[in-house]
Amino acid sequence: MAIEYCRQLKDRGDNVIAVCRSASEELKNLGISVETDVDITSDESVANLGTRLDRQSIAVSITDCLLFYLSTSSFKACGSPIHEA
């Protein structure tokens, strides 16, 4: 799902930066910026991402994730909300 979002945003002319733990070959081949090794549950990892992006303006953030809660052994999809700045 995230790859399709990236593809559509790129096709409409947006500057796209994909952020993930690891990137698939399909994502790498889209012709967009890809920031890997980012763990959104780690403050240090997110801070490092901020340093790597070096004050780039972010107009839209799209979250596409699936969370697994070990304590309940259930899945919770957080969907793909779009947040505009």
Legacy VTK file of the C-alpha trace (Angstrom):
# vtk DataFile Version 3.0
C-alpha trace
ASCII
DATASET POLYDATA
POINTS 85 float
0.000 0.000 0.000
2.764 2.466 0.900
4.556 1.875 -2.391
1.402 2.738 -4.309
1.006 5.983 -2.314
4.592 6.891 -3.146
4.082 6.065 -6.818
0.923 8.174 -7.098
2.439 11.161 -5.284
5.548 11.025 -7.474
3.409 10.743 -10.614
1.495 13.911 -9.694
4.811 15.762 -9.293
5.333 15.718 -5.534
8.776 15.424 -3.951
8.462 12.129 -2.047
10.610 10.890 0.821
9.819 7.338 1.929
10.879 6.500 5.483
11.153 2.865 6.545
13.143 0.285 8.449
14.191 -1.385 5.218
13.302 -0.724 1.585
12.153 -3.230 -0.990
13.689 -3.211 -4.454
10.362 -1.931 -5.795
10.493 1.076 -3.474
14.143 1.759 -4.291
13.333 1.707 -8.018
10.545 4.324 -7.836
12.953 7.215 -8.299
12.143 8.853 -4.966
14.224 9.588 -1.876
14.287 6.647 0.526
15.452 6.942 4.145
16.070 3.511 5.672
16.968 2.197 9.124
14.292 4.309 10.796
12.520 2.798 13.803
9.602 5.066 14.727
9.498 3.519 18.219
12.996 4.855 18.943
13.461 8.510 19.867
17.115 8.288 18.815
16.224 6.851 15.417
13.637 9.576 14.770
16.093 12.274 15.889
18.685 10.870 13.486
16.117 11.051 10.690
15.580 14.730 11.498
19.315 15.316 11.201
19.480 13.455 7.878
16.575 15.463 6.455
18.378 18.658 7.540
15.471 21.097 7.863
13.551 19.973 4.789
10.011 21.269 4.853
7.385 18.511 5.113
3.955 19.560 3.848
2.198 16.187 4.080
2.882 13.121 6.205
1.236 9.801 5.377
1.356 7.077 8.001
1.003 3.514 6.769
1.664 0.953 9.459
0.484 -2.198 11.133
1.073 -2.618 14.842
1.267 -5.942 16.630
0.559 -6.015 20.322
2.327 -9.005 21.839
0.474 -8.663 25.115
-2.902 -9.249 23.445
-1.687 -11.196 20.398
-3.927 -9.033 18.259
-3.311 -6.790 15.294
-4.290 -3.160 15.128
-4.106 -1.386 11.804
-3.445 2.302 12.108
-4.593 2.867 8.549
-3.160 5.535 6.340
-4.213 8.894 7.713
-2.909 11.915 5.866
-1.670 14.798 7.986
-1.244 18.154 6.269
0.916 20.853 7.823
LINES 1 86
85 0 1 2 3 4 5 6 7 8 9 10 11 12 13 14 15 16 17 18 19 20 21 22 23 24 25 26 27 28 29 30 31 32 33 34 35 36 37 38 39 40 41 42 43 44 45 46 47 48 49 50 51 52 53 54 55 56 57 58 59 60 61 62 63 64 65 66 67 68 69 70 71 72 73 74 75 76 77 78 79 80 81 82 83 84
